């Protein structure tokens, strides 16, 4: 486990960003990433609410896309209370943190915007879903409260002893490798006419991404799979060339 | 374990009360108690921030004193990050909740005001201290964030199986019995001139309260001890009467 990145996707209220930064500082966490914050950055309301955490105690980096924000992460969790119908493991905070601690790579935790939560495309990029045991009729957690629960769980787990040894042989690939692989695959599938009819492209690609991200691919496996995509694409080209028309 | 009471002692900002109520509703908790809220009650800012938890989902009761607010609680935790120099056990959230679940009585969790935290007199009334693993240089948790961490821990523990059986024979006495006992004892000690010099009364009484609250007295034990105080007081009176002057 290296220091965990907290990624707020399209956050709206500066106050929530500031409150999130404050509680990260409370628990000694310093890697806060913002994807397309509504009101830009820096944000005076965020600094005021941060009680001194911003701009110096917690480092903020701004990204345009979720893909960029998690590029260096090898394990990604998506926080959501809503069922998504995605084939991903769902963890509570304690188990999620145990998984974070089990991987020798940087983990990233995605938090959605105040009203809408995380878009499905962002959830599809995550290895697993982190969900809190909220009441069915009152499920909407404040953004900074969700950050607080994860930050506390990380430090609480850290206090309880050394992290468990990593069970796998190789570390998961940084997420940018996996994303590039999926984009490569999807591009070839586009060319092959796989995504048909066109309105089905998004859900079909999402299902694939869910499957890929669940597997904890290593860099070697990513590389191998990309080689396989290339080979298939070339082969299809060859086949088309050699096919009598 | 019956439903746990969350007690905010002298809270200042209505926004924090509302945010606390919201996250209690998120985790299905409904017993919020306010001791001498600065801006009175009801508080429109609290309702706005509660996202619908107030006034209907979470029940709010207002008290003048901490003693009144915890009168029906048999186990009381005081949340604080500062070392208090009090002889009380200190638990993290998970262990604190395990203790709450182990007692077949209502538990109360005390939260201090935004800046000052809990007064020592309130901490002295608690069985134990609940402390979060905050960074030494950035230890001040937002009030509603502290409430969120405890509320989540309670529900998380509830999800992990049935509570452990209560190990003792009898349940702890409701706190009002213990408080009355301590007040009775202190009154007799006042009459006996025990608290001398006068400026030492507060710390001496506090030390006693810490000792008493640590013991998990049952109602029977409280009753027995009060009988002992009475007997000693009567005996001292008798001794004084019979003593040649």
Interface residues (C-beta under 8 A of the other chain):
Chain A: X19 X22 X23 X25 X26 X27 X28 X51 X52 X53 X57 X92 X93 X94 X132 X133 X134 X135 X138 X139 X140 X141 X142 X144 X145 X148 X149 X152 X155 X156 X158 X159
Chain B: X19 X22 X23 X25 X26 X27 X28 X51 X52 X53 X57 X92 X93 X94 X132 X133 X134 X135 X138 X139 X140 X141 X142 X144 X145 X148 X149 X152 X155 X156 X158 X159
